[in-house]
Amino acid sequence: MAFSLFPAECRADDDSCKKPNVHDYLDEILLKARKELDDPMRLPPRSSFVELSDGILWGLSNITRLGDVKIECVDQDTIVVKAKITTDELKGRYTWTKERRNKSPREGYVVFISNDFVAEIDTRIKKNNGEITHPVLERFEIDRFKDARVEITGMGFFTWALGEMTTLFSGVFQRAIAHAVRAPWKRACRGK
């Protein structure tokens, strides 16, 4: 199907690259990606002012395209498929631990739920000697991660720091999600 994405003469200044079947093509990649993405998915450990371990992410099994796909013609042998993807609800959890001097460590959970998640993806497709090469993920960037509800347990009397920690944990989750999703997305692209 990728071959039909290329017009006979694709140039960077040519709008003929914008073919309607690109939506179907990306939807096929998303279908394969949903199979490649574990749900729940393990998140990598993180270290900031607390140690984060045992990270788990739920909600990627229903990842879908959001809006129209755009095609950028780089040259006659290369196009870049640009799209946004979303999911209904994204949930995650880490166990946090904080070492304390002369005291036992403090620990608990940090949990988030987001109903407003959008990521932007750029996938490069090339022809090599007339043959389509496997698509290559060039960019996976979280565009929107709003209204995330963050709950932290085990803080005891430290609830006054919750506002600052909520913002920090939101950024930690965004980086962890982007890192965890890239490899399965690349595998899904290679299968096309």
N, CA, C and O atoms as a DFTB+ gen file, in Angstrom:
768 C
 N C O
     1  1       0.813      -1.195       0.000
     2  2       0.000       0.000       0.000
     3  2       0.857       1.260       0.000
     4  3       0.426       2.291      -0.515
     5  1       2.046       1.201       0.558
     6  2       2.891       2.392       0.630
     7  2       3.248       2.909      -0.745
     8  3       3.357       4.120      -0.938
     9  1       3.435       2.010      -1.718
    10  2       3.838       2.440      -3.047
    11  2       2.805       3.372      -3.647
    12  3       3.170       4.311      -4.354
    13  1       1.519       3.140      -3.387
    14  2       0.487       4.017      -3.942
    15  2       0.488       5.392      -3.281
    16  3      -0.202       6.300      -3.745
    17  1       1.247       5.554      -2.212
    18  2       1.361       6.869      -1.590
    19  2       2.205       7.815      -2.424
    20  3       2.051       9.033      -2.337
    21  1       3.107       7.253      -3.242
    22  2       4.017       8.083      -4.024
    23  2       3.404       8.422      -5.370
    24  3       3.075       7.518      -6.137
    25  1       3.240       9.711      -5.678
    26  2       2.869      10.083      -7.034
    27  2       4.055       9.820      -7.962
    28  3       5.177       9.610      -7.502
    29  1       3.805       9.832      -9.233
    30  2       4.877       9.560     -10.199
    31  2       6.055      10.503     -10.003
    32  3       7.204      10.061     -10.004
    33  1       5.797      11.767      -9.837
    34  2       6.852      12.761      -9.632
    35  2       6.552      13.536      -8.356
    36  3       5.824      14.529      -8.392
    37  1       7.088      13.106      -7.261
    38  2       6.873      13.784      -5.982
    39  2       7.990      14.787      -5.772
    40  3       9.166      14.424      -5.737
    41  1       7.618      16.053      -5.631
    42  2       8.599      17.107      -5.371
    43  2       8.191      17.841      -4.102
    44  3       7.028      17.823      -3.699
    45  1       9.152      18.474      -3.495
    46  2       8.896      19.180      -2.240
    47  2       7.846      20.280      -2.400
    48  3       7.128      20.585      -1.448
    49  1       7.745      20.882      -3.593
    50  2       6.790      21.973      -3.802
    51  2       5.500      21.497      -4.472
    52  3       4.724      22.317      -4.964
    53  1       5.262      20.186      -4.495
    54  2       4.138      19.604      -5.218
    55  2       3.066      19.132      -4.233
    56  3       3.359      18.360      -3.321
    57  1       1.825      19.593      -4.415
    58  2       0.725      19.183      -3.542
    59  2       0.114      17.847      -3.940
    60  3      -0.767      17.355      -3.235
    61  1       0.543      17.246      -5.031
    62  2      -0.056      15.986      -5.462
    63  2       0.281      14.834      -4.529
    64  3      -0.287      13.750      -4.659
    65  1       1.199      15.049      -3.587
    66  2       1.524      14.011      -2.603
    67  2       0.361      13.740      -1.659
    68  3       0.283      12.668      -1.060
    69  1      -0.516      14.679      -1.526
    70  2      -1.567      14.544      -0.525
    71  2      -2.665      13.622      -1.040
    72  3      -3.699      14.068      -1.537
    73  1      -2.411      12.324      -0.906
    74  2      -3.319      11.292      -1.397
    75  2      -4.322      10.900      -0.312
    76  3      -3.959      10.882       0.864
    77  1      -5.566      10.589      -0.664
    78  2      -6.558      10.226       0.350
    79  2      -6.270       8.893       1.039
    80  3      -6.676       8.710       2.187
    81  1      -5.586       7.959       0.380
    82  2      -5.371       6.648       0.990
    83  2      -4.310       6.663       2.083
    84  3      -4.049       5.623       2.687
    85  1      -3.703       7.791       2.350
    86  2      -2.714       7.872       3.416
    87  2      -3.380       7.633       4.772
    88  3      -2.739       7.119       5.688
    89  1      -4.659       7.999       4.913
    90  2      -5.376       7.728       6.157
    91  2      -5.468       6.223       6.392
    92  3      -5.225       5.747       7.501
    93  1      -5.818       5.482       5.352
    94  2      -5.906       4.025       5.479
    95  2      -4.550       3.423       5.814
    96  3      -4.453       2.499       6.621
    97  1      -3.511       3.952       5.191
    98  2      -2.159       3.452       5.430
    99  2      -1.769       3.640       6.895
   100  3      -1.275       2.708       7.531
   101  1      -1.989       4.843       7.431
   102  2      -1.645       5.095       8.829
   103  2      -2.527       4.268       9.760
   104  3      -2.053       3.773      10.783
   105  1      -3.792       4.115       9.418
   106  2      -4.676       3.295      10.249
   107  2      -4.174       1.853      10.317
   108  3      -4.300       1.206      11.356
   109  1      -3.604       1.341       9.219
   110  2      -3.015      -0.005       9.232
   111  2      -1.800      -0.062      10.154
   112  3      -1.630      -1.027      10.899
   113  1      -0.957       0.968      10.108
   114  2       0.201       1.014      11.010
   115  2      -0.281       1.077      12.459
   116  3       0.287       0.412      13.325
   117  1      -1.319       1.863      12.731
   118  2      -1.849       1.962      14.090
   119  2      -2.417       0.632      14.569
   120  3      -2.253       0.263      15.732
   121  1      -3.084      -0.084      13.672
   122  2      -3.613      -1.401      14.027
   123  2      -2.478      -2.334      14.437
   124  3      -2.573      -3.042      15.440
   125  1      -1.404      -2.325      13.652
   126  2      -0.247      -3.153      13.980
   127  2       0.423      -2.670      15.266
   128  3       0.859      -3.483      16.081
   129  1       0.505      -1.360      15.451
   130  2       1.118      -0.808      16.668
   131  2       0.327      -1.216      17.903
   132  3       0.918      -1.517      18.940
   133  1      -1.007      -1.232      17.809
   134  2      -1.817      -1.644      18.959
   135  2      -1.497      -3.078      19.361
   136  3      -1.555      -3.426      20.541
   137  1      -1.160      -3.909      18.376
   138  2      -0.786      -5.298      18.681
   139  2       0.616      -5.375      19.280
   140  3       0.885      -6.233      20.120
   141  1       1.510      -4.481      18.850
   142  2       2.893      -4.476      19.346
   143  2       3.005      -3.859      20.739
   144  3       3.875      -4.240      21.523
   145  1       2.125      -2.909      21.043
   146  2       2.192      -2.206      22.322
   147  2       1.560      -3.062      23.412
   148  3       0.388      -3.426      23.319
   149  1       2.324      -3.378      24.429
   150  2       1.777      -4.107      25.564
   151  2       0.806      -3.199      26.306
   152  3       1.054      -2.004      26.463
   153  1      -0.293      -3.772      26.757
   154  2      -1.252      -3.011      27.549
   155  2      -1.755      -3.910      28.668
   156  3      -2.621      -4.749      28.422
   157  1      -1.250      -3.769      29.879
   158  2      -0.412      -2.676      30.358
   159  2       1.037      -2.812      29.891
   160  3       1.513      -3.902      29.574
   161  1       1.712      -1.677      29.860
   162  2       3.107      -1.604      29.412
   163  2       3.978      -1.188      30.591
   164  3       3.604      -0.332      31.393
   165  1       5.132      -1.806      30.673
   166  2       6.104      -1.425      31.705
   167  2       6.735      -0.087      31.342
   168  3       7.069       0.157      30.183
   169  1       6.893       0.765      32.327
   170  2       7.577       2.038      32.143
   171  2       8.965       1.934      32.765
   172  3       9.142       1.262      33.780
   173  1       9.946       2.597      32.162
   174  2      11.314       2.504      32.688
   175  2      11.434       3.209      34.042
   176  3      10.711       4.168      34.311
   177  1      12.353       2.730      34.894
   178  2      12.577       3.431      36.159
   179  2      13.083       4.843      35.889
   180  3      13.752       5.094      34.886
   181  1      12.758       5.751      36.788
   182  2      13.176       7.146      36.642
   183  2      13.762       7.608      37.969
   184  3      13.432       7.087      39.034
   185  1      14.624       8.579      37.873
   186  2      15.214       9.132      39.081
   187  2      15.127      10.648      39.007
   188  3      15.629      11.265      38.067
   189  1      14.494      11.231      39.994
   190  2      14.468      12.689      40.109
   191  2      14.730      12.978      41.582
   192  3      15.702      12.460      42.131
   193  1      13.919      13.767      42.229
   194  2      14.149      13.983      43.652
   195  2      13.663      12.789      44.471
   196  3      13.924      12.706      45.671
   197  1      12.946      11.856      43.812
   198  2      12.595      10.558      44.392
   199  2      12.933       9.491      43.361
   200  3      13.045       9.788      42.171
   201  1      13.096       8.256      43.807
   202  2      13.325       7.137      42.891
   203  2      11.969       6.578      42.479
   204  3      11.123       6.303      43.329
   205  1      11.764       6.411      41.177
   206  2      10.518       5.855      40.659
   207  2      10.805       4.486      40.068
   208  3      11.712       4.334      39.250
   209  1      10.027       3.485      40.484
   210  2      10.230       2.121      39.989
   211  2       8.878       1.457      39.766
   212  3       7.835       2.013      40.110
   213  1       8.908       0.266      39.188
   214  2       7.692      -0.527      38.946
   215  2       6.628       0.273      38.201
   216  3       5.450       0.220      38.556
   217  1       7.033       1.010      37.173
   218  2       6.094       1.822      36.403
   219  2       5.245       0.985      35.471
   220  3       5.740       0.064      34.821
   221  1       3.969       1.307      35.408
   222  2       3.022       0.602      34.541
   223  2       2.143       1.645      33.854
   224  3       1.749       2.639      34.465
   225  1       1.838       1.406      32.571
   226  2       0.997       2.303      31.773
   227  2      -0.131       1.500      31.147
   228  3       0.109       0.441      30.567
   229  1      -1.365       1.996      31.259
   230  2      -2.525       1.370      30.639
   231  2      -3.164       2.344      29.661
   232  3      -3.088       3.558      29.850
   233  1      -3.797       1.812      28.609
   234  2      -4.601       2.647      27.724
   235  2      -4.120       2.747      26.293
   236  3      -4.747       3.436      25.488
   237  1      -3.022       2.081      25.948
   238  2      -2.511       2.197      24.579
   239  2      -3.168       1.215      23.612
   240  3      -2.923       1.281      22.408
   241  1      -3.992       0.313      24.119
   242  2      -4.609      -0.672      23.231
   243  2      -5.686      -0.056      22.342
   244  3      -6.154      -0.707      21.407
   245  1      -6.083       1.172      22.612
   246  2      -7.087       1.820      21.756
   247  2      -6.558       3.101      21.118
   248  3      -7.319       4.036      20.871
   249  1      -5.252       3.143      20.853
   250  2      -4.641       4.319      20.228
   251  2      -5.192       4.478      18.805
   252  3      -5.252       3.511      18.046
   253  1      -5.592       5.700      18.453
   254  2      -6.201       5.954      17.147
   255  2      -5.669       7.255      16.551
   256  3      -5.074       8.086      17.237
   257  1      -5.905       7.397      15.258
   258  2      -5.527       8.620      14.550
   259  2      -6.480       9.736      14.958
   260  3      -7.673       9.503      15.153
   261  1      -5.952      10.938      15.083
   262  2      -6.754      12.110      15.408
   263  2      -6.664      13.078      14.238
   264  3      -5.602      13.642      13.973
   265  1      -7.765      13.269      13.547
   266  2      -7.782      14.225      12.440
   267  2      -7.129      13.686      11.179
   268  3      -6.899      12.486      11.033
   269  1      -6.838      14.607      10.278
   270  2      -6.278      14.245       8.979
   271  2      -4.771      14.058       9.051
   272  3      -4.077      14.671       9.862
   273  1      -4.298      13.198       8.181
   274  2      -2.864      12.945       8.036
   275  2      -2.327      13.907       6.991
   276  3      -3.006      14.208       6.009
   277  1      -1.113      14.388       7.201
   278  2      -0.472      15.273       6.224
   279  2       0.726      14.555       5.631
   280  3       1.423      13.799       6.308
   281  1       0.946      14.812       4.346
   282  2       2.093      14.246       3.640
   283  2       3.007      15.387       3.236
   284  3       2.560      16.389       2.677
   285  1       4.276      15.231       3.521
   286  2       5.278      16.199       3.089
   287  2       6.183      15.491       2.081
   288  3       6.812      14.483       2.401
   289  1       6.241      16.027       0.862
   290  2       7.124      15.473      -0.159
   291  2       8.509      16.078       0.031
   292  3       8.700      17.279      -0.161
   293  1       9.461      15.254       0.403
   294  2      10.820      15.730       0.607
   295  2      11.541      15.796      -0.732
   296  3      12.167      16.805      -1.059
   297  1      11.453      14.723      -1.501
   298  2      11.991      14.663      -2.859
   299  2      11.227      13.572      -3.596
   300  3      10.246      13.047      -3.070
   301  1      11.659      13.220      -4.808
   302  2      10.880      12.255      -5.586
   303  2      10.909      10.852      -4.997
   304  3      10.110      10.006      -5.397
   305  1      11.808      10.585      -4.060
   306  2      11.900       9.259      -3.458
   307  2      11.545       9.229      -1.977
   308  3      11.635       8.174      -1.351
   309  1      11.146      10.351      -1.406
   310  2      10.935      10.398       0.041
   311  2       9.711      11.230       0.398
   312  3       9.535      12.347      -0.088
   313  1       8.869      10.661       1.259
   314  2       7.760      11.417       1.831
   315  2       7.810      11.261       3.354
   316  3       8.383      10.305       3.876
   317  1       7.203      12.215       4.047
   318  2       7.059      12.136       5.497
   319  2       5.565      12.202       5.802
   320  3       4.881      13.149       5.412
   321  1       5.072      11.190       6.500
   322  2       3.678      11.131       6.920
   323  2       3.606      11.748       8.315
   324  3       4.245      11.266       9.250
   325  1       2.824      12.817       8.443
   326  2       2.693      13.529       9.725
   327  2       1.268      13.346      10.226
   328  3       0.302      13.563       9.494
   329  1       1.157      12.943      11.482
   330  2      -0.175      12.686      12.030
   331  2      -0.188      12.918      13.532
   332  3       0.852      13.037      14.180
   333  1      -1.401      12.979      14.060
   334  2      -1.605      13.037      15.505
   335  2      -2.347      11.775      15.912
   336  3      -3.225      11.290      15.198
   337  1      -1.974      11.255      17.075
   338  2      -2.651      10.076      17.600
   339  2      -3.147      10.389      19.008
   340  3      -2.613      11.260      19.695
   341  1      -4.176       9.661      19.418
   342  2      -4.774       9.885      20.727
   343  2      -5.267       8.563      21.291
   344  3      -5.250       7.539      20.608
   345  1      -5.699       8.595      22.522
   346  2      -6.319       7.445      23.170
   347  2      -7.398       7.966      24.109
   348  3      -7.334       9.110      24.559
   349  1      -8.389       7.129      24.407
   350  2      -9.510       7.569      25.245
   351  2      -9.066       7.964      26.645
   352  3      -9.415       9.035      27.143
   353  1      -8.298       7.093      27.268
   354  2      -7.849       7.345      28.634
   355  2      -6.488       6.699      28.820
   356  3      -6.279       5.547      28.441
   357  1      -5.584       7.434      29.393
   358  2      -4.236       6.944      29.659
   359  2      -4.030       6.967      31.167
   360  3      -4.221       7.994      31.818
   361  1      -3.636       5.818      31.713
   362  2      -3.419       5.716      33.160
   363  2      -2.035       5.147      33.406
   364  3      -1.544       4.325      32.632
   365  1      -1.418       5.584      34.472
   366  2      -0.106       5.064      34.820
   367  2       0.142       5.097      36.307
   368  3      -0.545       5.791      37.056
   369  1       1.150       4.325      36.727
   370  2       1.495       4.278      38.144
   371  2       2.978       3.980      38.304
   372  3       3.542       3.170      37.568
   373  1       3.587       4.626      39.249
   374  2       4.950       4.335      39.689
   375  2       4.930       4.132      41.202
   376  3       4.078       4.678      41.904
   377  1       5.876       3.343      41.690
   378  2       6.171       3.298      43.116
   379  2       7.294       4.300      43.350
   380  3       8.315       4.255      42.663
   381  1       7.117       5.199      44.308
   382  2       8.171       6.173      44.596
   383  2       8.817       5.841      45.938
   384  3       8.164       5.357      46.862
   385  1      10.114       6.115      46.016
   386  2      10.881       5.892      47.243
   387  2      11.796       7.086      47.453
   388  3      12.425       7.577      46.516
   389  1      11.859       7.543      48.689
   390  2      12.754       8.645      49.039
   391  2      13.560       8.225      50.260
   392  3      13.011       7.970      51.332
   393  1      14.879       8.159      50.074
   394  2      15.771       7.849      51.195
   395  2      15.808       9.045      52.134
   396  3      15.788      10.195      51.696
   397  1      15.864       8.757      53.431
   398  2      15.939       9.821      54.431
   399  2      17.108       9.532      55.368
   400  3      17.355       8.385      55.738
   401  1      17.799      10.556      55.732
   402  2      18.965      10.410      56.600
   403  2      18.527       9.938      57.996
   404  3      17.654      10.532      58.628
   405  1      19.153       8.867      58.445
   406  2      18.922       8.300      59.783
   407  2      17.479       7.878      60.029
   408  3      17.066       7.749      61.181
   409  1      16.715       7.665      58.983
   410  2      15.330       7.205      59.117
   411  2      15.061       6.181      58.031
   412  3      15.804       6.073      57.056
   413  1      13.995       5.441      58.216
   414  2      13.628       4.480      57.175
   415  2      13.123       5.252      55.948
   416  3      12.594       6.356      56.077
   417  1      13.291       4.662      54.762
   418  2      12.852       5.362      53.545
   419  2      11.338       5.583      53.554
   420  3      10.586       4.799      54.134
   421  1      10.920       6.632      52.920
   422  2       9.490       6.898      52.741
   423  2       9.133       6.418      51.336
   424  3       9.907       6.598      50.396
   425  1       7.954       5.805      51.199
   426  2       7.543       5.333      49.879
   427  2       6.032       5.389      49.745
   428  3       5.296       5.507      50.724
   429  1       5.602       5.299      48.501
   430  2       4.181       5.321      48.191
   431  2       4.000       5.147      46.692
   432  3       4.900       4.687      45.990
   433  1       2.835       5.519      46.221
   434  2       2.524       5.427      44.796
   435  2       2.241       6.815      44.246
   436  3       1.741       7.693      44.951
   437  1       2.566       6.992      42.986
   438  2       2.106       8.163      42.254
   439  2       1.331       7.612      41.059
   440  3       1.856       6.826      40.270
   441  1       0.083       8.035      40.943
   442  2      -0.835       7.526      39.923
   443  2      -1.326       8.713      39.103
   444  3      -1.587       9.785      39.649
   445  1      -1.453       8.519      37.782
   446  2      -2.027       9.590      36.968
   447  2      -3.082       9.018      36.044
   448  3      -3.027       7.850      35.659
   449  1      -4.040       9.852      35.695
   450  2      -5.065       9.528      34.701
   451  2      -5.221      10.759      33.825
   452  3      -5.407      11.866      34.329
   453  1      -5.145      10.566      32.506
   454  2      -5.323      11.674      31.568
   455  2      -6.364      11.295      30.520
   456  3      -6.281      10.236      29.898
   457  1      -7.337      12.169      30.336
   458  2      -8.350      11.977      29.299
   459  2      -8.119      12.910      28.120
   460  3      -8.971      13.022      27.240
   461  1      -6.984      13.572      28.098
   462  2      -6.677      14.535      27.037
   463  2      -5.222      14.351      26.623
   464  3      -4.359      15.161      26.962
   465  1      -4.963      13.274      25.884
   466  2      -3.609      12.910      25.466
   467  2      -3.534      12.914      23.947
   468  3      -4.343      12.272      23.277
   469  1      -2.559      13.640      23.405
   470  2      -2.317      13.660      21.958
   471  2      -0.810      13.625      21.734
   472  3      -0.056      14.337      22.398
   473  1      -0.382      12.793      20.797
   474  2       1.031      12.744      20.412
   475  2       1.135      13.001      18.916
   476  3       0.260      12.604      18.146
   477  1       2.212      13.669      18.510
   478  2       2.488      13.900      17.090
   479  2       3.548      12.912      16.645
   480  3       4.532      12.675      17.345
   481  1       3.331      12.335      15.460
   482  2       4.301      11.387      14.911
   483  2       4.661      11.787      13.488
   484  3       3.808      12.233      12.721
   485  1       5.919      11.623      13.148
   486  2       6.403      11.800      11.779
   487  2       7.049      10.486      11.367
   488  3       7.935       9.976      12.052
   489  1       6.594       9.942      10.238
   490  2       7.117       8.683       9.729
   491  2       7.650       8.908       8.321
   492  3       6.910       9.350       7.442
   493  1       8.929       8.607       8.099
   494  2       9.572       8.800       6.796
   495  2       9.454       7.509       5.982
   496  3       9.728       6.416       6.478
   497  1       9.039       7.663       4.718
   498  2       8.941       6.534       3.793
   499  2       9.766       6.876       2.564
   500  3       9.603       7.942       1.970
   501  1      10.657       5.957       2.184
   502  2      11.549       6.194       1.043
   503  2      11.398       5.090       0.013
   504  3      10.981       3.972       0.316
   505  1      11.752       5.444      -1.216
   506  2      11.923       4.455      -2.279
   507  2      13.416       4.311      -2.509
   508  3      14.139       5.303      -2.588
   509  1      13.871       3.078      -2.616
   510  2      15.270       2.797      -2.905
   511  2      15.298       1.898      -4.135
   512  3      14.871       0.745      -4.075
   513  1      15.800       2.422      -5.245
   514  2      15.779       1.698      -6.523
   515  2      14.361       1.281      -6.895
   516  3      14.144       0.183      -7.408
   517  1      13.405       2.156      -6.635
   518  2      12.017       1.897      -6.993
   519  2      11.246       1.083      -5.974
   520  3      10.024       0.979      -6.080
   521  1      11.921       0.499      -4.985
   522  2      11.265      -0.312      -3.959
   523  2      11.035       0.527      -2.706
   524  3      11.891       1.316      -2.306
   525  1       9.877       0.347      -2.099
   526  2       9.564       1.060      -0.866
   527  2      10.331       0.426       0.290
   528  3      10.289      -0.789       0.482
   529  1      11.026       1.254       1.053
   530  2      11.711       0.762       2.250
   531  2      10.723       0.793       3.418
   532  3       9.653       1.392       3.314
   533  1      11.080       0.157       4.509
   534  2      10.212       0.185       5.683
   535  2      10.111       1.614       6.200
   536  3      11.100       2.347       6.211
   537  1       8.923       2.005       6.626
   538  2       8.783       3.335       7.214
   539  2       9.680       3.468       8.441
   540  3       9.934       2.491       9.146
   541  1      10.152       4.678       8.683
   542  2      11.027       4.947       9.822
   543  2      10.384       6.037      10.675
   544  3      10.057       7.114      10.179
   545  1      10.209       5.746      11.956
   546  2       9.683       6.751      12.868
   547  2      10.752       7.805      13.092
   548  3      11.832       7.504      13.599
   549  1      10.455       9.033      12.717
   550  2      11.407      10.125      12.909
   551  2      11.122      10.914      14.170
   552  3      12.038      11.435      14.807
   553  1       9.844      11.003      14.532
   554  2       9.493      11.833      15.689
   555  2       8.263      11.262      16.372
   556  3       7.275      10.934      15.715
   557  1       8.326      11.144      17.674
   558  2       7.176      10.828      18.515
   559  2       7.237      11.826      19.656
   560  3       8.098      11.729      20.530
   561  1       6.336      12.771      19.646
   562  2       6.373      13.853      20.633
   563  2       4.992      14.044      21.236
   564  3       4.001      14.179      20.518
   565  1       4.935      14.054      22.549
   566  2       3.659      14.279      23.215
   567  2       3.304      15.754      23.069
   568  3       4.022      16.639      23.534
   569  1       2.177      15.986      22.410
   570  2       1.724      17.337      22.100
   571  2       0.808      17.877      23.198
   572  3       0.842      19.059      23.538
   573  1      -0.009      16.977      23.740
   574  2      -0.970      17.420      24.750
   575  2      -1.089      16.344      25.829
   576  3      -1.283      15.164      25.537
   577  1      -0.972      16.768      27.043
   578  2      -1.102      15.896      28.212
   579  2      -1.742      16.760      29.289
   580  3      -1.120      17.118      30.288
   581  1      -3.023      17.085      29.044
   582  2      -3.695      18.076      29.890
   583  2      -4.670      17.406      30.841
   584  3      -5.056      16.248      30.681
   585  1      -5.042      18.181      31.822
   586  2      -6.034      17.752      32.806
   587  2      -5.696      16.397      33.408
   588  3      -6.585      15.611      33.734
   589  1      -4.407      16.134      33.551
   590  2      -3.987      14.876      34.168
   591  2      -4.241      14.970      35.667
   592  3      -3.816      15.915      36.333
   593  1      -4.936      13.980      36.171
   594  2      -5.145      13.897      37.615
   595  2      -3.998      13.079      38.188
   596  3      -3.768      11.946      37.764
   597  1      -3.294      13.635      39.129
   598  2      -2.168      12.955      39.757
   599  2      -2.482      12.766      41.231
   600  3      -2.835      13.717      41.929
   601  1      -2.351      11.535      41.696
   602  2      -2.555      11.235      43.109
   603  2      -1.273      10.635      43.653
   604  3      -0.645       9.791      43.014
   605  1      -0.893      11.084      44.844
   606  2       0.334      10.605      45.466
   607  2      -0.021      10.075      46.847
   608  3      -0.673      10.759      47.636
   609  1       0.410       8.853      47.135
   610  2       0.175       8.277      48.455
   611  2       1.492       8.185      49.211
   612  3       2.567       8.240      48.613
   613  1       1.401       8.045      50.524
   614  2       2.579       7.828      51.350
   615  2       3.330       9.078      51.735
   616  3       4.456       8.991      52.225
   617  1       2.737      10.240      51.526
   618  2       3.461      11.480      51.797
   619  2       3.353      11.950      53.241
   620  3       4.149      12.784      53.673
   621  1       2.399      11.440      53.987
   622  2       2.261      11.873      55.371
   623  2       2.012      13.361      55.461
   624  3       1.074      13.878      54.854
   625  1       2.851      14.055      56.220
   626  2       2.673      15.489      56.431
   627  2       3.242      16.345      55.297
   628  3       3.221      17.573      55.392
   629  1       3.743      15.733      54.241
   630  2       4.375      16.486      53.159
   631  2       3.398      16.882      52.058
   632  3       3.821      17.177      50.940
   633  1       2.123      16.893      52.347
   634  2       1.139      17.217      51.307
   635  2       1.279      18.643      50.799
   636  3       0.781      18.951      49.717
   637  1       1.938      19.520      51.542
   638  2       2.127      20.905      51.096
   639  2       2.949      20.962      49.808
   640  3       2.840      21.926      49.050
   641  1       3.760      19.950      49.555
   642  2       4.596      19.935      48.349
   643  2       3.868      19.345      47.151
   644  3       4.450      19.224      46.073
   645  1       2.611      18.980      47.323
   646  2       1.872      18.281      46.272
   647  2       1.809      19.065      44.967
   648  3       1.964      18.470      43.901
   649  1       1.588      20.377      45.010
   650  2       1.495      21.169      43.781
   651  2       2.750      21.080      42.943
   652  3       2.672      20.832      41.740
   653  1       3.898      21.276      43.549
   654  2       5.165      21.205      42.819
   655  2       5.432      19.791      42.321
   656  3       5.912      19.607      41.202
   657  1       5.127      18.802      43.135
   658  2       5.373      17.416      42.747
   659  2       4.457      16.982      41.615
   660  3       4.876      16.222      40.741
   661  1       3.204      17.454      41.615
   662  2       2.270      17.090      40.553
   663  2       2.799      17.543      39.201
   664  3       2.756      16.779      38.237
   665  1       3.292      18.761      39.113
   666  2       3.863      19.264      37.863
   667  2       5.081      18.448      37.458
   668  3       5.231      18.090      36.290
   669  1       5.941      18.156      38.408
   670  2       7.138      17.374      38.124
   671  2       6.775      15.977      37.645
   672  3       7.330      15.498      36.656
   673  1       5.841      15.312      38.342
   674  2       5.468      13.956      37.957
   675  2       4.788      13.928      36.593
   676  3       4.938      12.956      35.854
   677  1       4.049      14.968      36.249
   678  2       3.437      15.034      34.924
   679  2       4.515      14.993      33.845
   680  3       4.376      14.266      32.861
   681  1       5.577      15.759      34.016
   682  2       6.694      15.740      33.065
   683  2       7.409      14.406      33.042
   684  3       7.807      13.934      31.977
   685  1       7.577      13.789      34.205
   686  2       8.226      12.473      34.281
   687  2       7.407      11.449      33.513
   688  3       7.962      10.656      32.753
   689  1       6.085      11.456      33.704
   690  2       5.232      10.514      32.987
   691  2       5.288      10.747      31.481
   692  3       5.332       9.786      30.713
   693  1       5.288      11.999      31.047
   694  2       5.349      12.279      29.611
   695  2       6.622      11.712      28.994
   696  3       6.568      11.073      27.943
   697  1       7.761      11.938      29.635
   698  2       9.030      11.420      29.105
   699  2       9.050       9.898      29.119
   700  3       9.536       9.278      28.174
   701  1       8.531       9.293      30.177
   702  2       8.513       7.832      30.274
   703  2       7.612       7.223      29.205
   704  3       7.961       6.208      28.602
   705  1       6.461       7.836      28.969
   706  2       5.539       7.336      27.943
   707  2       6.187       7.422      26.570
   708  3       6.175       6.449      25.816
   709  1       6.750       8.572      26.241
   710  2       7.391       8.745      24.932
   711  2       8.511       7.732      24.748
   712  3       8.644       7.150      23.671
   713  1       9.311       7.513      25.770
   714  2      10.416       6.548      25.690
   715  2       9.886       5.126      25.500
   716  3      10.422       4.370      24.690
   717  1       8.842       4.759      26.237
   718  2       8.316       3.397      26.192
   719  2       7.603       3.087      24.878
   720  3       7.617       1.941      24.429
   721  1       6.988       4.077      24.261
   722  2       6.185       3.845      23.057
   723  2       7.038       3.800      21.793
   724  3       6.645       3.154      20.822
   725  1       8.176       4.456      21.776
   726  2       8.986       4.551      20.549
   727  2       9.369       3.191      19.964
   728  3       9.177       2.967      18.769
   729  1       9.901       2.288      20.769
   730  2      10.386       1.001      20.245
   731  2       9.258       0.166      19.630
   732  3       9.425      -0.322      18.513
   733  1       8.104      -0.023      20.313
   734  2       7.029      -0.784      19.670
   735  2       6.504      -0.113      18.404
   736  3       6.113      -0.791      17.454
   737  1       6.496       1.233      18.394
   738  2       6.033       1.935      17.196
   739  2       6.986       1.667      16.039
   740  3       6.550       1.454      14.907
   741  1       8.282       1.677      16.321
   742  2       9.273       1.388      15.280
   743  2       9.103      -0.031      14.759
   744  3       9.222      -0.264      13.556
   745  1       8.824      -0.990      15.654
   746  2       8.601      -2.376      15.216
   747  2       7.371      -2.459      14.318
   748  3       7.377      -3.183      13.323
   749  1       6.325      -1.726      14.662
   750  2       5.110      -1.726      13.846
   751  2       5.393      -1.161      12.462
   752  3       4.874      -1.669      11.468
   753  1       6.212      -0.114      12.386
   754  2       6.570       0.480      11.092
   755  2       7.389      -0.501      10.258
   756  3       7.184      -0.606       9.048
   757  1       8.311      -1.217      10.890
   758  2       9.146      -2.164      10.141
   759  2       8.323      -3.283       9.538
   760  3       8.710      -3.866       8.526
   761  1       7.187      -3.588      10.153
   762  2       6.340      -4.660       9.646
   763  2       5.515      -4.257       8.446
   764  3       4.861      -5.110       7.847
   765  1       5.520      -2.986       8.070
   766  2       4.722      -2.510       6.929
   767  2       5.481      -2.715       5.641
   768  3       4.980      -2.379       4.569
